[in-house]
Amino acid sequence: MKAAFDHSATTYDTDFTNTSIGRSQRNQVWKYLKQLYANNFPDNILELNCGTGEDAVFFAEQGSKVVATDISEKMLAVTKSKIQLNSLNGFIATQKLDLSNFSSAEFSQTYDLVFSNFGGLNCLNPKSVERLLHDLKSVLNAKGRVILVIMPRFCAWESLYYGSRMRFRKAFRRRSQLPIKASIGTEQVDTWYYDPKTIQLLAGEDYQVKKILPIGISIPPSYLQQTFISKKRILNGLNFLENGLNKYSSLAPLADHYLIDLELK
């Protein structure tokens, strides 16, 4: 898994972050965070699978101090370059972290928010997700939040797109109980898909679900970027529709991703 993310580190922002679809989906996540915290973002944030540091920079610009973690040293290297570029040395620190072995990591403080964006937990099997959610309690402050953006076991866009091309195995690939090989650049990574109810079950009785929102219910998956690159008006319309639909938690299991906000009891 580390090798796959190392390999895609230099192209990830081009392939996803800076695309119109990638930016649109991330803006939906940021919109929720801005509504939740208004002008009072958490003092201390632990970010899991930070990738190229786009969210870490966002949090730092809101005044938060962030420990940005990832299994990929090359992803962390890109994050460090953004820290320098944006003069955020006092706000963002980086740390290598394997989520499947979280309990062995050492942290110098506890956090108000643990955040993971765009499917980082989908790289973990169910037992590892359950163990991680349990272990996160040790680094959370009282009433601390865990906000995760995860890929569910069904995506309406994906099923319509591949189904219309008679590629039914791909159309319903997320429904498999076994790990699926997902493409990360030119590499393949074992991927598990989780509906919101499954994450609630794995979180156990220690967390209260505060919010579940679809991310990418009308905005298509990022692998359709080339299809929409010349269709800006259509994509703008889909963005407008997303702003109306993403308040309905019932749509979360149908989206490309969903956001689940958990509060430590």
WOPEGI-V624610 format. One record per pair of residues at least 6 apart in sequence whose C-alpha atoms are under 8 Angstrom apart, sorted by sequence separation. I is the first residue (numbers start at 1). J is the second residue. D is the distance in whole Angstrom. If there is no record, write none. Layout:
((I	J	D) (I	J	D))
This chain:
((13	19	8) (16	22	5) (17	23	6) (50	56	7) (59	65	8) (60	66	7) (70	76	7) (83	89	6) (162	168	6) (174	180	8) (182	188	5) (183	189	6) (228	234	8) (245	251	8) (252	258	5) (16	23	8) (59	66	7) (69	76	7) (173	180	7) (181	188	6) (182	189	5) (228	235	7) (252	259	8) (97	105	7) (121	129	7) (162	170	6) (163	171	5) (181	189	5) (182	190	6) (47	56	7) (83	92	7) (159	168	8) (162	171	5) (180	189	8) (181	190	5) (182	191	6) (200	209	7) (56	66	6) (161	171	7) (180	190	5) (181	191	6) (159	170	8) (160	171	7) (179	190	5) (180	191	5) (56	68	6) (158	170	8) (159	171	4) (179	191	5) (180	192	7) (158	171	6) (159	172	6) (179	192	5) (80	94	7) (158	172	8) (178	192	7) (53	68	7) (79	94	8) (177	192	8) (196	212	8) (219	235	7) (41	59	8) (50	68	6) (76	94	7) (154	172	7) (174	192	8) (175	193	8) (45	64	7) (47	66	7) (49	68	8) (50	69	6) (51	70	6) (76	95	8) (155	174	8) (174	193	6) (219	238	6) (43	63	7) (44	64	6) (45	65	6) (46	66	6) (47	67	6) (48	68	7) (49	69	6) (50	70	6) (76	96	8) (154	174	6) (218	238	6) (219	239	6) (41	62	6) (43	64	5) (44	65	5) (45	66	5) (46	67	5) (47	68	5) (48	69	5) (49	70	4) (51	72	8) (153	174	5) (154	175	6) (218	239	7) (41	63	7) (42	64	6) (43	65	6) (44	66	6) (45	67	6) (46	68	6) (47	69	6) (48	70	6) (49	71	7) (53	75	8) (152	174	8) (153	175	5) (39	62	8) (41	64	6) (44	67	8) (46	69	8) (52	75	5) (53	76	8) (73	96	7) (153	176	8) (218	241	6) (219	242	7) (51	75	5) (52	76	7) (68	92	7) (72	96	7) (100	124	7) (218	242	5) (50	75	8) (51	76	7) (52	77	8) (53	78	7) (54	79	8) (57	82	8) (65	90	8) (66	91	6) (67	92	6) (68	93	6) (69	94	6) (70	95	7) (71	96	5) (99	124	8) (217	242	7) (50	76	8) (52	78	5) (53	79	4) (57	83	7) (65	91	5) (66	92	5) (67	93	5) (68	94	5) (69	95	5) (70	96	5) (71	97	5) (114	140	8) (216	242	7) (52	79	5) (53	80	8) (64	91	7) (65	92	6) (66	93	6) (67	94	6) (68	95	6) (69	96	5) (70	97	5) (71	98	5) (113	140	7) (218	245	8) (51	79	7) (60	88	7) (63	91	8) (67	95	7) (69	97	6) (70	98	7) (71	99	8) (100	128	6) (110	138	8) (111	139	6) (112	140	6) (122	150	7) (217	245	7) (53	82	7) (57	86	8) (100	129	8) (103	132	8) (110	139	5) (111	140	5) (112	141	5) (120	149	8) (121	150	7) (122	151	7) (217	246	7) (102	132	7) (109	139	7) (110	140	5) (111	141	6) (112	142	8) (114	144	8) (119	149	6) (120	150	7) (57	88	8) (60	91	6) (110	141	6) (112	143	8) (113	144	6) (114	145	6) (115	146	6) (116	147	6) (117	148	6) (118	149	5) (119	150	5) (215	246	7) (60	92	7) (100	132	7) (103	135	6) (107	139	8) (112	144	5) (113	145	5) (114	146	5) (115	147	5) (116	148	5) (117	149	5) (118	150	6) (119	151	6) (214	246	5) (99	132	7) (102	135	7) (111	144	7) (112	145	6) (113	146	6) (114	147	6) (115	148	6) (116	149	6) (117	150	7) (118	151	7) (213	246	6) (214	247	8) (113	147	7) (213	247	6) (214	248	7) (217	251	7) (57	92	8) (213	248	6) (214	249	6) (217	252	8) (221	256	6) (56	92	7) (213	249	5) (220	256	7) (17	54	8) (212	249	5) (214	251	6) (215	252	7) (217	254	7) (218	255	8) (211	249	8) (213	251	8) (214	252	4) (217	255	4) (13	52	7) (213	252	6) (214	253	7) (216	255	5) (217	256	6) (12	52	7) (153	193	5) (212	252	7) (214	254	8) (215	255	6) (216	256	5) (152	193	5) (153	194	6) (214	255	6) (215	256	6) (216	257	6) (9	51	8) (151	193	6) (152	194	5) (153	195	6) (214	256	8) (215	257	5) (216	258	8) (9	52	7) (150	193	8) (151	194	6) (152	195	5) (214	257	6) (215	258	5) (150	194	7) (151	195	8) (152	196	7) (214	258	4) (215	259	7) (213	258	6) (214	259	6) (212	258	7) (213	259	5) (212	259	6) (213	260	7) (211	259	8) (212	260	5) (211	260	6) (212	261	6) (210	260	8) (211	261	5) (48	99	8) (209	260	7) (210	261	5) (211	262	7) (209	261	6) (210	262	6) (209	262	5) (210	263	7) (125	179	8) (208	262	6) (209	263	6) (207	262	6) (208	263	5) (196	252	8) (207	263	5) (208	264	6) (196	253	7) (207	264	5) (208	265	6) (195	253	6) (206	264	6) (207	265	5) (206	265	6) (157	217	8) (156	217	8) (157	218	8) (196	258	8) (157	220	6) (158	221	7) (10	74	8) (157	221	7) (196	260	7) (9	74	6) (10	75	8) (46	111	6) (6	72	5) (9	75	5) (44	110	8) (45	111	6) (48	114	7) (50	116	7) (123	189	7) (125	191	8) (126	192	8) (5	72	6) (6	73	7) (44	111	5) (45	112	6) (46	113	6) (47	114	6) (48	115	6) (49	116	6) (50	117	8) (123	190	6) (124	191	7) (125	192	6) (6	74	5) (10	78	7) (43	111	8) (44	112	6) (45	113	5) (46	114	5) (47	115	5) (48	116	5) (49	117	8) (123	191	5) (124	192	7) (2	71	6) (3	72	7) (5	74	8) (6	75	6) (9	78	7) (43	112	7) (44	113	7) (45	114	6) (46	115	6) (47	116	6) (48	117	8) (122	191	5) (123	192	6) (133	202	8) (134	203	7) (2	72	5) (5	75	7) (42	112	6) (45	115	7) (122	192	5) (133	203	6) (42	113	7) (49	120	6) (122	193	6) (48	120	7) (122	194	7) (130	202	5) (129	202	7) (130	203	6) (126	202	8) (155	253	7) (156	254	5) (157	255	7) (158	256	8) (154	253	6) (155	254	5) (156	255	6) (157	256	7) (152	252	8) (153	253	7) (154	254	6) (155	255	5) (156	256	8) (152	253	6) (154	255	7) (155	256	5) (152	254	7) (154	256	8) (152	255	7) (151	255	8) (152	256	7) (151	256	6) (152	257	6) (151	257	4) (152	258	7) (150	257	5) (151	258	6) (149	257	6) (150	258	6) (149	258	5) (150	259	7) (149	259	4) (150	260	8) (148	259	6) (149	260	6) (147	259	7) (148	260	5) (147	260	6) (148	261	7) (147	261	4) (146	261	6) (147	262	6) (145	261	7) (146	262	5) (145	262	6) (146	263	6) (145	263	4) (146	264	8) (144	263	6) (145	264	6) (143	263	6) (144	264	5) (143	264	5) (142	264	7) (143	265	6) (142	265	8) (140	264	8) (137	264	7) (119	257	8) (118	257	7) (12	185	8) (8	184	7) (8	185	6) (7	185	7) (8	186	8) (5	184	7) (4	184	6) (7	187	8) (4	185	8) (4	186	8) (4	187	5) (4	188	7) (4	189	7) (29	215	7) (28	215	7) (1	189	6) (1	190	8) (25	215	6) (25	216	6) (25	219	7) (24	219	7) (21	219	7) (21	220	7) (21	221	7) (22	222	6) (21	222	6) (21	225	6) (20	225	7) (16	222	7) (19	225	7) (20	229	8) (24	239	7) (28	243	8) (29	259	7))
